[in-house]
Amino acid sequence: MAEVDSRVVAEAKKANTIIQVTNDAGEQTGIFEGPHLPGRYFDNYTECLYKNIEANRIKTLAAQGLNEHGQTKEQQEASKKCKEEAKKKQEKADIVDKMLEKVK
């Protein structure tokens, strides 16, 4: 299932028909639009629901001044610093592994 092209929806609205499309298998499917992603249409209700829930979650977090993971700026910087340190430690461990292989 995937996002539906907005041109198909526009054509259906011009014709004043119920918004339905025919998929590749020749089956009629409905098109769904959620309140948090206006202008984006989906041919699967569950996918539409989950995408709208995610968009609402991100919008709510942004209103509170948090990023998409629910972190403040300070937490985000600390996380980046921790990842960089872990990467450096991993590089050092890889060097030690190579040296041990040469000794064997």
Summary of the structure (lengths in Angstrom):
residues: 104
radius of gyration: 24.0
end to end distance: 53.3
largest distance: 77.0
contacts: 231
relative contact order: 0.09
helix: 57%
strand: 12%
